[in-house]
């Protein structure tokens, strides 16, 4: 790894750590609180999808779309969510693949992983795990997933 890439990763990780641990949540596009209405308008999620998730998963959404809606996920499949954070897509994918499927989130920020694990427990998901890692060096075996998503 080069020094510049390490600095960028450190800065990005710090920004996401601050965002996920902040008392007042801000959206990705300014000072507007990241609430369910924002995720519906900017992300293209349905209010029904979001109502089934822990509030913290929605408040900690920093995305710009809905990759789960674009993927043709089916029951029993394995999904890899790159830069998963503590967000909506990880949990929505888990609902789509069902109890026989599995979702693996990969994130480089400890605070995001901790918040994701809180959301997984709060939502009583049993088919989701989050691993610490870099997108350039994934902690996942080759050929072990059916889908890769990222937001």
Steps between C-alpha positions, in 0.01 A plus 500: 500500500625846431507785749245712311246215486547437872437868574183503290372185672577649841313823413199316359487264797522794742216685322272196510591427862406856594177482300382171650583601859365857476212595727339703221491303176561666167423373155750450222405821327512760778358576840159342448442220752518159334149381571268253330358768270846579369576134429169470313557814292874473431549125522188368334407279796136433578352604832397135550860378461629757747223444754623142546853611595644635826486881504876521557563318171303765316643797691850377418433479126759696303420360157379637171278227362349158558725223363276229647216612274727468196640159586291193427554345841328169568446287807802295599762713326816649653545877470817700560442868591816706446545795735188378676523722804199483728254558225176404346628290209663239722171432676273527196718249318470267801120519474513425126723192528312371802614265775667257257700781341779706646629856483860594569580865555855628471603833646829656610360714783472347847219737602293405194552131571393549863187690393421237235522227764263701724254526209533131421419412862217756522341362184556141613680411179673161507628493142724808506860551604734795464873455450775755527694539179593702197331476164841444341567202729165342579467261795283271286589183309500524121185361343310491830234763421218533250467878504718802580327827587629837618349837574 
